Each structure stands twice: as structure tokens, then as C-alpha cells.
Amino acid sequence: MLRRLATLIVSFPRRVLTVAVALLVLSAIFGAGVSEHLKVGGFDDPGSESAQAEQFLEAEFGTASPNLVLQVTARSGDVNTPDVAAAAQQVRRSITSEPDITEVASYWVANSPELRSNDGRSALLLLHVGGNPEQAARRTHTLVEALPSDDPSIEVVAGGKLGLADAIEQQVADDLLLAESIAVPATLVLLVVAFGSVVAALLPLTLGVISILVTMVVLFGLAQITDVSVYALTVATAFGLGLAIDFGLLLVSRFREERAAGSDPQEAVVDTVTTAGRTIVFSAATVMVAMTGMLVFPTYFLRSVGLAAMAVVAVAALGAVVVLPALLAVLGTRVDRLTVFRRKKTPASDSLFWRRTAAAVTRRPVRTALPVVALLLVLGIPFLHAQYATPDERALPSGSAARQVTVDIRENYSAGGADAVTVTTPQDGRALEPLAREISTMTDVARVDGVFGRYEGGNLVLGPGPASARFAAGEAGFLLVQPAVGAQSDAAQDLVRAIRELPAVTGDDLAVGGPTATLIDSRTAIMDRLPLAIGLMAVATFVLLFLFTGSVILPLKALVLNVFTLSAVVGAMVWVFQDGHLAWLTGATPAPLNIGMVVLLCCIAFALSVDYEIFLLSRIKEAHDAGANTTEATVEGLGRVGRIVSSAAALLTVTLLSFSTGLSFMQMFGIGTALAIIVDATLIRGVLVPAFMQIAGDLNWWAPRPLRWVHARIGLSDTPGSGPPEVTDPAAAPAAEAVPAPHSTRANVPRPHQSS
């Protein structure tokens, strides 16, 4: 099929490129505004108790529950200074005159001391922004952009739920622009170094740009039918750019290899698509299958990022086997134009360094593998005390105004509220008073507010007043439980669990919500589905690798080595981002890891690891099928593919590190995935795989008789024209072609159709 496709492409390359350009123009037009259709968040389980409590509050108490907080700070004096109060009132009137923006409470109206900071220099205006989440987000952004920045009396900064969400969304957009401005030129430089030619270097980069543009349209389409997280755009851009460049590197390298072996340009394109294209298609399929594990989670952050990753892989593979071959067919011998420097010719992209490495490892497999295994185990030790949370203000850079407001409200105001636990009921809110009294006596509870007033330590310290009316709406009501500890702390989580276990709360009528409850429910939702996701990824990967190799040992080896890699990487991320080491370098505030981003990191790293596994196994299996023993095949395979894997890993690492700026959990994802790629391309592919292959020997290719029968009939092959044997007489089978000697040139050896 690929050979027929390649023949068609080289027959009409300009038509293919014309269609591709037309599609890119449409992609640029329709995908330009995709960010406006994406959502901030998606880390919560919509079916959880905390989500139901939030939905109930929005439906019954929408205008009574603030989702946007404005902090007004006096530039001189305090909040009661006449010019400060007058300026604050002007801001208040201007904002509340806008449609769907309702004032919940204001210090300058209620004169409530709880809305004034302890030092008296700032006070709060609590607002509710109406509409669905997307409408509320857009209105918030418009409001934040219109806040006065040059008023001589006051400074106004947005915080609260919507204020933080707006700050995070803007940070994502800024980081994306910065990352692309760094990644593209840095990648081009590395490609020029790899190829020695500007024209050849531009081809994989072109494929990367194509993948990004088309993926934006795919995200736009997905956003019309399901919730898509704004982080899907960042992940898809980074992943798409890196993976497309990897595929482009593989394809262009193979084309130059075919040209160096004496093929004319058209023949070289056909052979390249038939061989390297086959590996790309199989690798893309494997990566997409690995991404399906993310679709089982109820949080739309993981689902949408999984869909985006699958889309960008499919787009990159399609561009690699259709658009890039058309470009190569048009360029022909001009692919090496604008040569910066001439590389020393090596046999078929062979790497003497990786050959020597493989030879050294296979001579002493146990001695070389044990230190690597020990290192990975040591890196994984911090994983044992990992803590997980949902994103809060600590995800933003320390200089972010929205983060500073959130911290200031928590530390400098008696009102609190941002970390409060909510208890909702569709019944009369006054019926919650006995429950409020009981909860106020619990450990780590500062106070409980309701329609009846305020309880502290089991005593009613404040009776009902004007501010208490917001806790009831008809027969519905809710409690606001203010913890004396941080919302993400273990103590706060124990408090929520204790409230949920109270006899009055265990029925169907009451629901417990708030940030701490959301954290508990989100973590539970992910952990409950994690075994299913891992099982799907492992089984699918095992099946595909078995169909590719005909072995049950090699897929098991790949899965075990992936466990080593992922545990080491997550352990390193705990050490850096949770324990706070290297904070001087990352600028991140030590905090528990974002559990959703940890799952994403592991899925992406797993997929890329399997991708590189296929690159290497294709060469090893090719040599083994040609008659080499396991040791010779391992040395041959790593020598042939080692340079491509290491170059691809270096390019993808640069791309991912470019995107690891700003938000701390995006830093963790970028740095963690880059570390996983580095570990996999060096320690795993360069040491542990050759060591395992040598120790296992002929056992590498073992499979039970029934599975051998299955593979003989439906197994996949990397070699064109192979597959289930059509002859049963060994004498009638063609003789195996010899494996090229380690230092022979490709032009001097038989050229079986190989996979890069």
C-alpha cells in the first residue's frame, strides 16, 4: 500500500503540494481563533460530590456566591481615606453597571471589617460573573483588561476563582508564543548540525509547522462537540512539533541514504516511503494506542489532551508519508543545497559510537546494566513520598498579581472564604444549624457561617444579620466552613472526610464541596481509573509489539524498562517540584504535584519510549531475520538507528524544554518529559536494551506455539513483501541476505528493504 502511495506521489508531486498548501491556508484561517473555544481547567470530576455541590450553589445561589474578587489597595493612606473610598466606589459602580456582573459584597457598602485587610491598606469587592463557564471567562478577561492601572489613589487587582483562571489562561498564551519563538529557531540550528544542509534541515521543520496548523483545526472541531482544555493546545503544539520533526528526520535521513546508495530521486522517494514510512506509520499507530489510556479518565483535561495528542500524531504521520515525499520528489538532488559543512560519509547513517557502545555492553551485559538499574532506582526513591494536588495559585509565577491577591486574602484578611468547605442542602437552610454547631467543634475548624449566623467552638458568636441572608434561597441553604489550615493540606483533607462521615451528611440531601473536597474527588477519580488506563496501554502495546516482532519476551522487556524510566522520572520531579530542590533554577514554589499532569507526563513518556523501541527493534529484527545472531543483530541495530534516536531525542528535548516556562505544572511536564526522553535514548536504548538482548539470547524471539501460529497469519512486518510465508518447503524459500559488515559502506552491500 505504501509503495503504491509513494508511486502516486512521485508521479504528481506538485499537485499533492498544491492541495497541501490549500489545506494549510484553510487551517491557518479556521485554526487561528481556536484558543477562544478552549476551556481553562478540566481537572475536576464532573460527576463527583464536590462538583454537584458547586453546580447546586451556582444554580440556587448564583448571585450570592462570589467567583471574582477585586482587591483595591490604597497607594497612600488606608481604605477609608476619602480619595481612596471615592475611587473605589467609582470602580464599583463602573463594574456593576455591566450586564451579568452582580455585586455580592463590598467593604465600601457594608463596611464589614472582614472585607478589610488587617493593616487597613486594602479591601475587597466580591462579584459574581454570570453566564456559562466560557461566557464568564470572557467577561472576566474583558473586565480585568479594563481595570484602572494609572489611578493615583488606588491599585485594583483581580483574584478569586475567575481571576486565577484568567491569569492562568493568559500565562498559557504568553508561554506558547515564547516557546514557539525559542523552539523553532533552536530546532532549525540542531537540524542544520544534523544534516549539514539548510534545505534538508528545513524539511522536518516544515512538517512540524504543518502538524501544528492542522492540529489547531482539529482542536477547533473537537471544541465544537466536547470540552477541550486550553492546555491541550500547548501539549499538542509541543508534542506535534517534536514528533513531526522526529518523523521528518527519519524520512529525510532515509532518503539521503537511498540517494547515497545510487537510487535516482524518484526511486529513492518510493523506497523511503516503503521502508521508513512503514516504521513511521507503525510508530504513530503505537503512540496513538498508548494515548487511548487517557480517554478513560472523567476529567476533560486528560481526555482532551489525549485526543489532541492522538490527532497530532496522526497528522504528523500523514504529513510524513504524503507531503514530505512530495517535497523530496520536487527537490530531488537539491535537497542538499545550502550546505553549511560537509559531514564525513558513513555507511547508511551508521554510528561508530553507538556500535562501539553496543559491542561494549554485549561483552559485559551484567556489569554495565547493574549501575544503570541502580541509578534509576535511586532516582525513583522520592516517588515513594509523592503528594498530589489540583492546581492553585502556586502554579503561577511568584510575581503574578492574581497569585499575590490570593495569598494576601488568605494571610491578611479575617474573612478567608477562598479555602472554605461548603455543605449544601435543598432543604431549609435553618435546619443546618445543629450540623454547623457540631462541625464548629471539630479539629482545624475556625468557624462555620450560615443563615443563622456564625458558630465557633460550638458557640453562636454572631447572630443572623444582613450578611447572613446570602446563605439561604427559598428552602435551599448552605454552610461555609472555614478551616484553620490550608486547603491542600492533609489536615484539611482529613477534615472534609470527617464532615462527610457525619451521620447528618451521609444521606442524599447534603453535599460537601469546596477546593479540598474537589482535590479529594479528583484524585479519587483518577486513581480509580488508573489501573484501567495502565492495563489498556500495556495490553495494546504488548499486542502491537508482538505482532511486529513475533516475540512475547521483547514486549515484556519494553514494558518493564518503561516502568524503570517512569518511576525514575516521577521521582526526580518529586525531588525538584515537591521537595523544592533546584527552585533557584526553576523558580517554582514547592508544592504537591498536579496529579493530572503526572498522568499526562507518564502517558506521553510511555508513548515516546515505545516509539523509540520500535525504531531500534526494526533494525535489530531486520538484521536477525537476515541471518545474524542476537549479539550481531543488536550491535547492527543500535549502530544503524542510534544516531537517529539520539538526534530525535535531542530535538524533542529542546522543544519540550522551550515549553516548560511560566506555570509550574507545565514546567514539571516539560522538564519531566524531556528527562524521560534523555534517559530512554541513552541509558535505556544504549545500555539496558543491548544488555537484556545479550542476556536473553535466543529467548528474545520466543513465543508459545499458538501465538507463533497467530503471528504467522496476522503478524506485521517491517519488510515490504514479507508476512506469512507462502511456501512450506525450506528449500524453496529464498536465501537470506547477508547482514552488512559493521564498517562496510551501504553501496557495497545487498540492500534489502529496511526500516530506519
C-alpha positions in Angstrom: 0.0 0.0 0.0 2.8 2.4 0.9 4.7 1.6 -2.3 1.6 2.4 -4.4 1.0 5.6 -2.4 4.6 6.7 -2.9 4.5 5.9 -6.7 1.4 8.0 -7.0 3.0 10.9 -5.1 6.2 11.0 -7.2 4.0 10.9 -10.3 2.1 14.1 -9.3 4.2 15.8 -6.5 3.2 19.4 -7.5 -0.5 18.5 -7.3 0.0 17.0 -3.9 1.8 20.1 -2.7 -0.9 22.4 -4.2 -3.6 20.5 -2.2 -1.4 20.6 0.9 -0.9 24.4 0.6 -4.6 25.0 0.1 -5.4 22.9 3.2 -2.7 24.8 5.2 -4.3 28.1 4.2 -7.7 26.9 5.4 -6.1 25.6 8.6 -4.5 28.9 9.3 -7.8 30.7 8.8 -10.0 28.4 10.8 -7.5 27.4 13.5 -6.3 31.0 14.3 -9.1 31.5 16.9 -9.0 28.1 18.4 -7.9 29.4 21.8 -11.2 31.3 22.2 -13.1 27.9 22.2 -10.8 26.2 24.7 -11.5 26.0 28.4 -9.4 26.6 31.5 -9.5 23.8 34.0 -10.9 20.4 33.4 -9.0 18.9 36.4 -12.3 18.1 38.3 -14.6 15.1 38.0 -17.9 16.5 36.8 -19.8 13.5 38.4 -18.3 13.9 41.9 -20.0 15.1 45.1 -17.9 18.3 45.1 -18.9 19.1 41.5 -22.5 18.5 42.4 -22.2 20.9 45.3 -20.7 23.6 43.1 -23.4 23.1 40.5 -26.1 23.4 43.2 -24.5 26.6 44.6 -24.4 28.1 41.1 -28.0 27.2 40.3 -29.5 28.2 43.7 -27.2 30.9 44.9 -25.5 32.1 41.7 -25.6 35.8 42.5 -24.9 35.1 46.2 -21.6 33.2 45.6 -18.7 35.3 44.5 -16.5 33.9 41.8 -14.4 37.0 41.2 -12.6 39.1 43.8 -11.2 42.6 43.3 -8.7 43.8 45.8 -8.4 47.6 46.0 -5.2 48.8 47.6 -4.6 52.4 48.6 -1.5 53.9 47.1 -1.2 56.1 50.2 -3.2 56.2 53.4 -5.9 53.5 54.1 -9.1 52.3 52.5 -11.1 54.9 54.5 -9.2 57.9 53.1 -11.8 60.0 51.2 -10.0 59.9 47.8 -9.4 56.2 48.1 -13.0 55.5 49.0 -14.3 57.7 46.2 -12.0 56.0 43.6 -13.1 52.6 44.9 -16.8 53.5 44.7 -16.2 54.7 41.1 -14.7 51.4 40.1 -17.5 49.5 41.9 -20.2 51.5 40.0 -18.5 51.1 36.7 -18.2 47.3 37.1 -21.6 46.5 38.5 -23.2 48.5 35.7 -22.0 45.8 33.2 -24.5 43.1 32.3 -24.3 39.7 34.2 -22.0 41.2 36.8 -23.5 41.3 40.3 -22.1 42.7 43.4 -22.1 40.2 46.3 -20.4 42.3 48.9 -18.3 45.4 49.1 -16.4 46.9 52.0 -17.5 50.4 50.9 -21.2 49.4 51.1 -21.4 47.0 54.0 -18.4 48.5 55.9 -17.7 44.9 57.1 -14.3 44.6 58.8 -13.9 41.1 57.3 -13.6 42.6 53.9 -10.7 44.9 55.0 -7.1 43.8 55.4 -5.6 43.6 58.8 -3.3 46.5 58.0 -6.2 48.6 56.6 -4.4 49.4 53.3 -6.7 47.2 51.1 -10.3 46.0 50.9 -12.3 43.6 48.8 -15.1 43.8 46.3 -16.8 40.5 45.8 -18.5 39.9 42.5 -20.4 37.2 40.7 -19.9 37.0 36.9 -22.9 35.2 35.3 -23.2 33.0 32.2 -21.8 29.6 31.3 -18.1 29.0 32.1 -16.9 30.2 28.7 -19.1 33.4 28.9 -18.0 34.1 32.4 -14.3 33.6 31.5 -14.6 36.0 28.5 -16.4 38.7 30.6 -13.8 38.3 33.3 -11.0 38.9 30.8 -12.7 42.0 29.5 -13.2 43.3 33.0 -9.6 42.6 34.0 -8.3 44.3 30.9 -10.4 47.4 31.7 -9.3 47.7 35.4 -7.7 51.1 36.1 -3.9 50.9 36.0 -3.0 54.6 36.3 -5.3 55.8 39.1 -3.2 57.9 41.5 -5.3 56.8 44.5 -5.8 53.1 44.2 -4.5 49.9 42.6 -7.0 47.2 41.6 -6.1 43.6 41.1 -8.4 40.6 40.3 -8.3 37.3 42.2 -10.7 34.6 43.2 -11.7 31.6 41.1 -12.2 33.5 37.8 -9.3 35.9 38.4 -6.9 33.0 38.8 -8.3 31.2 35.8 -7.9 34.3 33.7 -4.3 34.7 34.8 -3.5 31.1 34.1 -5.1 31.3 30.6 -3.1 34.4 29.8 0.1 32.8 31.1 -0.6 29.8 28.8 -1.0 32.0 25.8 2.2 34.0 26.6 4.2 30.9 27.3 3.1 29.4 24.0 4.3 32.4 22.0 7.6 32.4 23.9 8.1 28.7 23.4 7.5 28.8 19.7 9.9 31.7 19.3 12.5 29.6 21.1 11.8 26.1 19.8 11.6 26.8 16.1 15.0 28.6 15.6 16.7 26.3 18.1 15.4 23.2 16.3 16.5 24.6 12.9 20.0 25.1 14.2 20.1 21.5 15.5 18.7 20.1 12.2 21.4 22.0 10.3 24.0 20.5 12.5 22.4 17.0 12.0 22.1 17.3 8.2 24.8 19.9 7.3 22.4 21.4 4.8 19.9 24.2 5.3 17.4 22.8 2.7 17.4 19.3 4.3 17.1 20.9 7.7 14.0 22.9 6.7 12.1 19.8 5.6 11.4 18.3 9.1 10.7 21.7 10.5 8.2 22.3 7.7 6.5 19.1 8.6 6.4 20.3 12.3 4.7 23.6 11.3 2.2 21.7 9.1 1.3 19.4 12.0 0.7 22.4 14.4 -1.5 24.3 11.9 -3.7 21.2 11.1 -3.9 20.2 14.7 -5.3 23.6 15.6 -8.2 23.0 13.2 -8.7 19.5 14.7 -8.8 21.1 18.2 -11.3 23.7 16.9 -13.5 20.8 15.6 -13.2 18.9 18.9 -14.2 22.0 20.9 -17.5 22.2 19.0 -18.5 18.7 20.2 -16.8 18.3 23.6 -14.9 20.2 26.3 -11.3 20.8 25.4 -8.8 22.2 27.9 -6.6 25.1 26.9 -3.6 23.0 27.9 -4.4 20.7 25.0 -3.1 23.4 22.7 0.2 23.7 24.5 0.7 20.0 24.7 -0.4 19.4 21.1 2.0 22.1 19.9 5.0 20.8 21.8 4.3 17.2 21.1 3.3 17.8 17.4 6.3 19.9 16.7 8.7 17.4 18.3 7.2 14.2 16.9 6.8 15.7 13.4 10.4 16.7 13.4 11.3 13.2 14.6 9.4 11.6 11.7 10.9 14.1 9.3 14.4 13.4 10.5 13.8 9.7 10.0 12.4 10.1 6.5 14.9 12.7 5.2 17.8 10.6 6.6 16.5 7.5 4.8 16.0 9.4 1.5 19.6 10.6 1.7 20.7 7.1 2.5 18.9 5.8 -0.6 20.4 8.5 -2.8 23.9 7.7 -1.4 23.3 4.1 -2.4 22.8 5.1 -6.0 19.0 5.4 -6.4 17.6 8.2 -8.6 15.4 10.7 -6.7 12.0 9.2 -7.6 13.2 5.6 -6.8 14.7 6.9 -3.5 11.4 8.5 -2.5 9.4 5.3 -3.2 11.9 3.2 -1.3 12.0 5.7 1.6 8.2 5.7 2.0 8.1 1.9 1.7 10.6 1.4 4.4 11.0 4.4 6.8 7.4 5.3 6.0 6.3 1.9 7.2 8.1 2.4 10.5 6.6 5.9 10.9 3.0 4.5 10.3 3.6 1.7 12.8 5.2 4.0 15.4 2.3 6.5 15.0 -0.2 3.8 15.5 1.5 2.6 18.6 1.7 6.1 20.1 -2.0 6.6 19.4 -2.9 3.4 21.0 -0.8 4.4 24.1 -2.7 7.7 24.2 -6.1 5.8 24.4 -5.3 5.2 28.1 -6.0 8.9 28.7 -9.6 8.6 27.4 -10.8 6.6 30.3 -10.5 9.4 32.9 -13.6 11.5 33.7 -11.6 14.8 33.8 -11.8 16.5 30.4 -8.3 17.9 30.9 -6.8 14.4 30.4 -9.4 13.3 27.8 -9.0 16.4 25.6 -5.2 16.3 25.8 -5.3 12.6 24.9 -7.5 13.3 21.9 -5.2 16.2 20.9 -2.1 14.1 21.1 -3.7 11.3 19.0 -4.7 13.9 16.4 -1.3 15.5 16.2 0.4 12.1 15.9 -2.0 11.1 13.0 -1.4 14.5 11.3 2.4 14.2 11.7 2.4 10.7 10.3 0.2 11.6 7.4 2.4 14.6 6.5 5.5 12.4 6.8 4.2 9.9 4.2 2.4 12.2 1.9 3.6 15.9 2.0 7.2 15.3 2.8 7.8 12.7 0.0 6.2 15.2 -2.5 8.7 17.8 -1.3 11.6 15.4 -1.7 10.3 14.4 -5.2 10.3 18.1 -6.3 13.6 18.9 -4.7 15.5 15.8 -5.8 19.2 16.4 -5.7 18.6 19.9 -4.4 17.8 18.6 -1.0 21.5 19.1 -0.1 21.6 22.7 -1.3 23.0 25.5 1.0 25.5 23.1 2.6 26.9 24.6 5.8 29.5 21.9 6.2 30.1 18.5 4.8 29.8 15.5 7.1 32.1 12.6 6.8 30.3 9.9 4.9 29.3 6.9 7.0 27.7 3.6 5.9 23.9 4.1 5.8 23.7 6.6 8.6 25.8 4.3 10.7 27.2 5.4 14.0 30.6 4.1 15.1 29.9 5.5 18.6 26.7 3.5 19.1 28.3 0.4 17.5 31.1 0.5 20.0 28.7 1.2 22.8 26.6 -1.8 21.9 29.6 -4.0 21.5 31.0 -3.0 24.9 27.6 -3.6 26.6 27.1 -7.0 25.0 30.6 -8.1 26.1 29.8 -7.4 29.8 26.0 -7.1 30.0 25.5 -7.6 33.7 28.4 -5.3 34.7 27.2 -2.5 32.6 23.4 -2.9 33.3 23.6 -3.0 37.1 24.9 0.5 37.7 22.2 1.9 35.3 19.5 0.0 37.1 20.8 1.2 40.5 20.8 4.8 39.2 17.2 4.6 38.0 16.1 3.0 41.3 17.8 5.8 43.3 16.1 8.5 41.1 12.8 6.8 41.8 13.1 6.8 45.7 11.4 10.2 46.1 8.4 8.8 44.3 7.6 6.9 47.5 6.6 10.1 49.3 4.9 11.9 46.4 1.9 14.1 47.2 -0.7 15.2 44.7 -3.0 18.2 44.4 -5.0 20.2 41.9 -3.6 23.5 40.5 -3.9 26.5 42.8 -2.2 29.9 42.9 1.2 28.4 43.3 1.1 27.2 39.7 1.6 30.9 38.7 4.9 32.7 38.8 5.7 34.4 42.1 5.3 37.8 40.6 1.7 37.2 39.3 -0.8 39.7 40.6 -3.6 37.1 40.8 -1.3 34.8 42.9 -0.4 37.7 45.3 -4.0 38.6 45.8 -5.0 35.0 46.7 -2.1 34.7 49.1 -2.9 38.1 50.6 -6.5 37.3 51.2 -5.6 34.1 52.9 -2.9 35.7 55.2 -4.1 39.3 55.7 -7.9 39.0 55.9 -10.1 37.5 58.6 -12.8 36.7 56.0 -10.9 33.9 54.3 -13.5 32.1 52.2 -11.3 31.0 49.3 -10.4 27.8 51.1 -13.8 27.2 52.7 -15.7 23.9 52.7 -19.3 24.1 51.6 -22.2 22.0 52.8 -25.3 22.3 50.6 -28.9 21.2 51.1 -32.0 21.6 49.1 -34.0 21.8 52.3 -34.4 24.8 54.6 -31.0 26.3 55.4 -32.0 26.9 59.0 -32.2 23.1 59.5 -28.4 23.1 59.2 -27.8 24.9 62.5 -27.3 21.7 64.6 -24.8 20.5 62.0 -23.0 23.8 62.0 -22.7 23.7 65.8 -21.2 20.2 65.6 -18.8 21.0 62.7 -17.5 24.1 64.6 -16.3 21.8 67.4 -14.1 19.7 65.0 -10.4 20.0 64.9 -8.9 22.6 62.5 -12.3 24.4 62.0 -12.0 28.2 62.5 -15.7 29.0 62.2 -19.0 28.0 60.4 -21.3 30.6 58.8 -24.9 30.1 57.8 -28.2 31.8 57.6 -28.4 31.6 61.4 -25.1 33.5 61.9 -21.7 32.2 63.0 -20.5 29.3 65.2 -17.1 29.0 66.7 -16.1 26.1 69.0 -19.7 25.0 69.4 -21.0 28.5 70.4 -23.0 31.0 68.4 -20.8 34.1 68.4 -22.7 36.1 65.8 -26.4 36.1 65.2 -28.1 36.5 61.9 -27.7 39.8 60.1 -27.8 41.3 56.6 -24.7 39.3 55.5 -26.4 36.0 56.6 -29.2 36.3 54.1 -27.0 35.0 51.3 -26.8 31.6 52.9 -30.5 30.8 52.0 -32.5 30.9 48.9 -36.1 29.7 49.3 -35.9 26.4 51.0 -32.3 25.7 49.9 -29.3 26.6 52.1 -25.6 26.1 52.6 -22.9 26.3 55.2 -19.5 27.9 54.8 -16.9 26.0 56.9 -13.6 28.0 57.2 -10.7 25.7 58.0 -7.8 26.9 60.2 -5.4 25.1 57.8 -4.6 25.4 54.1 -7.0 23.8 51.6 -4.3 21.5 50.1 -3.0 20.3 53.5 -3.5 16.7 54.8 -5.3 18.2 57.8 -7.9 19.9 55.5 -8.4 16.7 53.7 -8.9 14.8 56.9 -11.5 17.5 57.9 -13.5 17.0 54.7 -13.5 13.3 55.2 -14.7 13.7 58.8 -17.5 16.0 57.7 -18.6 13.6 55.0 -18.7 10.8 57.6 -21.1 12.7 60.0 -24.5 10.9 60.2 -26.3 14.1 59.1 -24.2 14.3 55.9 -24.2 10.7 54.7 -27.7 11.0 53.3 -28.6 12.0 49.7 -29.7 15.5 50.6 -26.4 17.1 51.7 -23.2 17.5 49.5 -19.8 18.7 50.6 -17.8 20.8 48.3 -15.0 23.4 48.1 -11.4 23.2 47.0 -10.3 20.5 49.4 -13.3 18.3 48.5 -12.5 18.9 44.8 -8.9 17.8 45.4 -10.1 14.6 47.1 -12.7 13.8 44.5 -10.4 14.5 41.5 -7.6 12.4 42.9 -10.0 9.5 43.6 -11.5 9.7 40.1 -8.0 9.5 38.6 -6.7 6.8 40.9 -9.8 4.7 40.5 -9.4 4.7 36.7 -5.6 4.5 36.7 -5.4 0.6 36.7 -7.8 0.5 33.7 -5.7 3.1 31.8 -2.4 1.3 32.6 -4.0 -2.0 31.6 -5.2 -0.7 28.3 -1.9 0.9 27.4 0.1 -2.2 28.5 -2.1 -4.7 26.7 -2.3 -2.7 23.5 1.4 -2.1 23.4 2.1 -5.7 24.1 -0.2 -6.8 21.3 1.3 -4.4 18.7 4.9 -5.2 19.6 4.1 -8.9 19.5 2.6 -8.5 16.0 5.7 -6.6 15.0 8.3 -9.0 16.5 6.6 -12.3 16.9 8.0 -12.5 20.4 6.4 -12.3 23.8 9.7 -11.6 25.5 10.5 -8.3 23.7 7.2 -6.6 24.5 7.5 -7.6 28.2 11.0 -6.2 28.2 9.8 -3.0 26.8 7.1 -2.7 29.4 9.5 -3.4 32.3 12.0 -0.9 31.1 9.3 1.7 30.8 8.5 1.2 34.5 12.1 1.9 35.4 12.1 5.1 33.3 8.8 6.4 34.6 9.5 5.7 38.2 12.8 7.5 37.9 11.4 10.5 36.2 8.4 10.9 38.6 10.8 10.5 41.5 13.0 13.2 40.1 10.0 15.5 39.6 9.0 15.0 43.3 12.6 15.9 44.3 12.5 19.1 42.2 9.0 20.4 42.3 7.5 19.0 45.6 10.6 18.9 47.8 11.8 22.3 46.4 15.3 21.3 45.2 16.6 23.4 42.3 13.9 26.1 43.0 16.6 28.7 42.3 16.7 27.3 38.7 13.0 26.6 38.0 11.6 29.5 40.0 8.7 27.2 41.0 7.2 27.2 44.5 7.5 23.8 46.2 4.0 22.2 46.2 2.4 18.8 45.7 2.4 17.6 42.1 -0.6 18.1 39.8 -1.9 14.6 39.6 -3.4 15.2 36.1 -0.1 16.4 34.8 1.7 13.5 36.3 -0.6 11.1 34.4 -0.1 13.1 31.2 3.7 13.1 31.6 3.7 9.3 32.1 1.4 8.7 29.1 3.5 10.9 26.8 6.8 9.5 28.0 5.5 5.9 27.7 4.3 6.6 24.1 7.6 8.1 23.1 9.6 5.3 24.7 7.6 2.7 22.7 8.2 4.9 19.6 12.0 4.7 20.1 11.7 1.0 20.9 10.1 0.4 17.5 12.9 2.4 15.8 15.5 0.2 17.4 13.7 -3.2 17.2 13.0 -2.7 13.5 16.8 -2.6 12.8 17.6 -5.4 15.2 14.9 -7.7 13.8 15.9 -6.8 10.3 19.5 -8.0 10.9 18.3 -11.1 12.8 15.9 -12.0 10.0 18.8 -11.7 7.6 20.8 -14.4 9.5 22.7 -12.5 12.2 22.8 -14.0 15.7 21.3 -11.9 18.6 24.6 -10.2 19.5 25.4 -9.3 16.0 21.8 -8.1 15.3 21.9 -5.9 18.5 25.2 -4.3 17.6 24.0 -3.8 14.0 20.6 -2.4 15.1 22.0 0.1 17.6 24.7 1.2 15.2 22.2 1.9 12.4 19.5 3.6 14.5 21.4 5.0 17.5 22.2 8.3 15.7 18.7 8.8 14.6 17.2 8.1 18.0 19.7 10.3 19.8 19.2 13.2 17.3 15.4 12.8 17.5 15.6 12.8 21.3 17.8 15.9 21.3 15.4 17.8 19.0 12.3 16.8 21.1 14.1 17.7 24.3 14.8 21.2 23.1 11.2 21.6 22.0 9.8 20.4 25.4 12.2 22.5 27.4 11.1 25.5 25.4 7.6 24.9 26.5 8.5 24.5 30.2 8.2 28.1 31.3 5.7 30.0 33.4 3.2 27.7 35.0 4.9 25.3 37.5 2.9 22.2 36.4 3.8 22.9 32.7 7.4 23.2 33.8 7.1 19.8 35.5 5.6 18.3 32.4 8.2 19.8 30.0 11.2 19.0 32.2 9.9 15.6 33.2 9.1 14.5 29.6 12.5 15.8 28.4 14.2 13.9 31.2 12.3 10.7 30.2 13.4 11.1 26.6 17.0 11.7 27.6 17.0 8.6 29.9 15.3 6.5 27.3 17.5 7.5 24.4 20.8 7.0 26.3 20.5 4.7 29.3 17.6 2.5 28.1 18.3 2.2 24.4 22.1 2.4 24.7 22.7 0.2 27.8 19.8 -1.8 29.2 18.3 -2.9 25.8 21.6 -4.3 24.5 22.3 -5.9 27.9 18.9 -7.5 28.1 19.2 -8.8 24.5 22.5 -10.3 25.2 21.5 -12.0 28.5 18.2 -13.3 27.0 19.9 -14.6 23.8 17.7 -16.7 21.6 15.0 -16.4 24.2 14.3 -12.9 22.9 12.5 -14.4 19.9 10.4 -16.9 21.8 6.7 -17.3 21.7 4.3 -20.1 22.6 3.3 -22.3 19.6 -0.3 -20.9 19.4 1.0 -17.3 19.3 3.6 -18.3 16.7 0.7 -19.6 14.6 -1.2 -16.3 15.1 1.8 -14.2 14.2 2.4 -16.3 11.0 -1.0 -15.3 9.8 -1.7 -11.8 11.0 1.7 -10.6 12.2 3.0 -7.3 11.0 6.3 -7.0 9.2 8.6 -4.1 8.7 10.0 -5.6 5.5 7.9 -5.0 2.4 6.6 -8.1 0.7 7.1 -10.2 3.8 4.4 -11.6 6.1 3.0 -15.1 6.4 5.2 -17.4 4.4 3.7 -18.7 1.1 6.0 -21.7 0.9 6.4 -24.6 3.3 9.4 -26.2 1.7 12.5 -24.7 3.3 14.4 -25.4 0.1 12.0 -23.3 -1.9 12.4 -20.3 0.3 14.8 -17.6 -0.9 18.2 -17.4 0.8 18.6 -14.8 3.5 20.6 -11.8 2.5 23.8 -11.2 4.4 24.0 -8.6 7.1 26.3 -5.7 6.2 29.6 -5.8 7.9 29.9 -3.2 10.7 32.3 -1.0 8.7 31.1 -1.7 5.2 29.5 1.0 3.0 25.9 0.7 2.0 26.8 0.9 -1.6 28.8 -2.2 -1.3 26.3 -4.5 0.3 23.0 -6.0 -0.8 20.1 -3.6 0.0 17.2 -5.4 1.4 14.2 -3.2 2.0 14.9 -2.0 5.5 13.2 0.2 8.1 15.0 3.1 9.6 
